[in-house]
């Protein structure tokens, strides 16, 4: 099948599906407010509806699907959705992003349902920092979740760390040691000025360059892994062969190779994390659109795509949060926890 290309020749290859906007943590870089306006329950798509939309994407060449949220494991019987997607032959890569809190209990069900790999967010190994950063308890649960993931998806577990200066940047070496000892690939993520990050400031961003310098001081020479990939992380190798990634969306964005888009739990489709407007696929679906009709609409939107959201943010002079709390309450779809990461 010929790939569907946008105006910058980017193919439509990968879809992130958020199954809920709810989360059991309140991370400072994502959900720093006290109150949130949640999506209406009646608007949340059933698993069968989400699968029907995924089918339309697969008909256009999407082979990689990542389940996300909010926290996907707080949605009931997530394994039923995994099972539905795992039956789709066109999906070659079925992954999940989770904060790990509920993973120990759910890992066996999710693996049995056909989930192929897991990324767990892990920002700290210190319980005090975890509680300050997430405003919840639970680091021991997360760590047990990671151990369960290593049992059920050996060699297919990634750990994602958002690095914030003054909060957890002193732990980057320890986090890499932790991942190395477990054979998990760690990816450091630059703190992004996305919707939800109302307390974002450039001073808190630890850049890729700075990270590499620090890690080289501890671990010795670091070499880039040469690969032709649209994955967001640039990968690097330590002298002992340990591979880790850096997702430098803030200081070195990679819009030109972006083949991702995002579906919210209420069926809004976003072409970019920074996009102001989404495309309402739920409406089409609930009006009775067939897979072909959905695919036709999706293809026509994708072909017209010309966004370069992170690159445009980089070009801004006085860079600050994308949206303030009032704007996010007026339009919760702007939130990272609604769009999925
Ligand atoms: N709850 C799940 C989790 O914690 O992985 C999935 C959803 S979460 C929104 C997805 C990813 O987005 C997480 O790795 C999180 O750290 C990342 N994220 C959220 N806000 C961010 C920000 N301001 N900058 C960079 N990454 C962010």
Boltz pocket constraint, residues with backbone or C-beta under 6 A from the ligand:
constraints:
  - pocket:
      binder: B
      contacts: [[A, 23], [A, 29], [A, 30], [A, 68], [A, 69], [A, 70], [A, 71], [A, 72], [A, 97], [A, 98], [A, 99], [A, 119], [A, 120], [A, 121], [A, 160], [A, 162], [A, 189], [A, 190], [A, 191], [A, 192], [A, 193], [A, 194], [A, 197], [A, 336], [A, 337], [A, 340], [A, 341]]
      max_distance: 6.0
